[in-house]
C-alpha cells in the first residue's frame, strides 16, 4: 500500500466513533521464500499478510486488538468499540504515554528495491543456477532466497502519521562436503543474479577449504571474526545490555561498568546505505540515528518516553538496525598480523550465560580455520566459546570494513580481530548428511 | 467449511498435481503482560487465512492468502501452481517420496473447563498482578513481571486423497519473573506454569502466589550465592531443566528432515544418521524416551498433523537404543517406513508444514526412587532447576545448559545456592551418563512454547516431561569469571 492510500485508510479508521485516543498500525507483507537443500528446491512458499492493530487508550489504560482483515469497516468499528470497552476494566499504568502525534516524513531510502523485480519464476531460475554450481563442484548446497515487499503505516488520533515501504532480500547458502562446510550470505534490500552467484561461489570455496578439519585444543587465543559472527554477538548484546532504564536501576551489565569499551563506535542509522531500516517505531516514534558507543565510550542508551520524562533525558526508541564502524583494514591484513589464532566464518546458537557481565556462549560453524604466521593454514573442528562482550570489545586489535549482515535484524558489521578470545570445548567433525 | 478447500484440491488435481492439500485456520490469541503494579500489555488478535500446498510434477508449491473467500482460494491455488513450476527448475534427483495414508474424516477437540477467551479481563489481570505484588513485597526485588498467553486454533484440512479433518485446540501458558538487585550484582529467577492444551483451569491463584514468593526469595538468594565450582561432578536435573535438554539433544536431533539435510542452512543437521537406527546406543539402559502426539493436554496433540496423518505414540530411544525418528509423509521412506509418524506441522496458515518435535518425554524409573534418594547417593554434585542458558551445536552434539537456580549437593544433601553454573557435554556422553531417574510419582510435564525451526522461522509448541534424573561425571563450567 502506498503512502497516500495508507493515509486515507487510516484517516477513515480515525473518523470512526471512539471513546478516547486511538493508534492505528497497519503492516503488509508479501514474501517469497525459495528454499533449497541437496542442490534442489525443497520448499517454495509465498506468504501474503496484512495486520491491523488498533490500540485504544483511556486516560492511563490501554489495550490493543489485532485483525488480519482490513476490508470490513463494520468489523473494524466493532473492534474499536470493544477495545475501549476493554480499557475500562484495566488497572491504571502510570507509565503509559500519550500517542506521539508526530508526522514523520518518508525516508529517502524508502524505495522499490530490486526485490520487487524478482518474480516467482526468476527466483526459481536463480536458485536452480546456484544449485547447479554446487552439483558441478560435487558439493551439497542448502539455503534460502527470500524476497519481501513490505510496508508499515502508522497513524494516531493526535495527528501522527508515518508510512514506509521496506523491501528486503535475504540470501544465505551453506555448502557441505564430506567433512566440512562453508557459508555465505547476501543481505540488504536488493540482489542481482551476479551477487547471488558470488555468494554461492564464496560458500563453495569455503567448503572446499574446510575439508578434513584438525583438532585445535580449545583455549584463549586470537580470533578473526567475520561480519556474521560479529553481528550475531552484538545483536544479542543489544537485547541484553542497551536499555537505559535497566542500567539506571541496576539491572544491566552497564550499571556497574564504567570503563572504555575499546575504540569502536556502535550506532544505529535507519538511513545507512548498506542496510537501511525502518525510520519509525510501531508506537509512532521517529527512529533517527542513535549512538550507543562513541569510540568505546558508553552513551545514553535506549530510553523509553516514560523514562526520558522521569530522568529528564531525550527519548531514544529501540533501533531498527545496528552498525559497528571499523577502520577498513582488509581481512587479509587482519589475518596477516596473527601469529597463532583462529578465523571464524560464523557463530551459531549464541545465548547469554551471565547477563551481569554480558557473558555469552556459542559455537563456530561452517568454516573455522587455523591461522599460523599470518596465513590460514588448515580447517579446524568447530568449537564452543564462552566470552564476555565487555572483554571482547576491550580486546579488539583490528577491524575491517562494515558490510550488511543479519538474517533477522539488519546489521552492518566489520570483521574484527580480537585477542584472548576464550574457546572452551570441542564439537566433532561434521557427520555425513543422511 | 470444507467446500472451498475441496474445490482448491480439485482445481489442483485438474491442473495435473499428484497431490494437493488446503488448510483454513482461525487463530485467536490473547497475551497479557504485567510490569510491577501495572498491566503493561493486553492484546487480543484474530487471524484467519488459507494455505494451499501442491505437488506438481515432483516439485512443491505453497501459497497462502488471508480470509476465506472463493477468489482468495482460487488465487492461492494458481500461485501455488506457479511456484511449483518454478520449483521444478531444480527438482530433487530422487523425486519426492510421499508415504501412503488413508483418507480420514475426523474431528479433534482439546478439552477445557474454563474458556480463557470468555473470562473477564479483570480475573486474568488479577492473577498476574497478585503475583507481582507478592514478588515486590521482597525488598530486594526491583522488577516483577509476568505474562499469560492463550491461543485457540481452529483448523479445517482437506487433501486430494479425500481426507477432511477438523481440530479445535485451546492452549494456555504463563510465566513469572523476579529481578533482584544488590550492590554488586543483579539476578533473575523465573517460574513457568506448565503450558498445556487446557483452559484457565490450568492456573491456580494460590500456586501463582506461592511460586511468586518462592522465586522472589530465591532471586534475592542468588545475589549472594557463591560462584559454581568448575570440574567434573555428578548432577541432578529437575524435570523442567531436563525437558529443555530432551528438546535440544534428542527432539531436534531425531527430526528426520534434519538428518536428511533439509535444515542444514539454518537450524542445522543431525549426528543421528539413518545407519544408527536400531543400533546406536544413545543413552544408558535407564533412558527410554517416548514420542506421543496423543498425550492428553500435550501441546503437540492436535488429533492429526498438517499432512493429514493421525497423532501417534512411538519410541525414539528404548532402553538406551535409538528406535525412531520424527517424520512427515515426505520423509518416512528414507527409513523404509510405509507410514509417517504424523509429526509434520505448520505454525500458521501462511506457513509450509515441516517436521516438528512431538510431545517427547523421558519415561520415569521403574523402581521406587524419590528425589531425596537420588540426591542421597551423591557426595559432591550440583542440582539444576528450571530453564536458563542453553546452546547446542548444529549437529546436536556439543551442548551447554544452565539452570535458573542451582544448588550444591554435599554428602547426599542439597545445600547452598550457586550461581553461573553450566553443564557442558556431548549428547551421547550425557545420556550414557544417566544412571537413575525418579519414579512416576515425581514425573512432571513442561511445555515448550517457542521452538524455532524453518526458514523463515516457524514457532511451534510441544510438551516434554521427566522426573528428577541423575547424571554421573558431567563437566561443570562457569558463565562468569
Interface residues (C-beta under 8 A of the other chain):
Chain A: X31 X32 X33 X34 X35 X36 X37 X38 X39 X40 X41 X42 X43 X44 X45 X46 X47 X48 X49 X50 X53 X62 X63 X64 X65 X66 X67 X68 X69 X86 X89 X90 X91 X92 X93 X94 X95 X120 X121 X123 X124 X125 X127 X128 X131 X132 X140 X142 X143 X144 X146 X172 X173 X174 X176 X181 X183 X249 X250 X251 X252 X255 X256 X348 X349 X350 X351 X352 X353 X354 X355 X356 X357 X359 X361 X362 X363 X365 X382 X384 X386 X388 X408 X424 X425 X426 X427 X428 X430 X431 X432 X433 X434
Chain B: X35 X37 X38 X39 X40 X42 X43 X44 X45 X46 X47 X48 X49 X59 X60 X61 X62 X63 X64 X65 X66 X67 X79 X80 X82 X83 X84 X85 X86 X87 X88 X89 X90 X91 X92 X93 X120 X121 X122 X125 X129 X142 X143 X179 X181 X182 X184 X185 X186 X187 X188 X259 X260 X261 X262 X263 X264 X265 X266 X268 X269 X270 X271 X273 X274 X334 X350 X351 X352 X354 X389 X390 X391 X392 X393 X394 X395 X397 X398 X400 X402 X420 X422 X424 X426 X455 X456 X457 X475 X477 X479 X480 X481
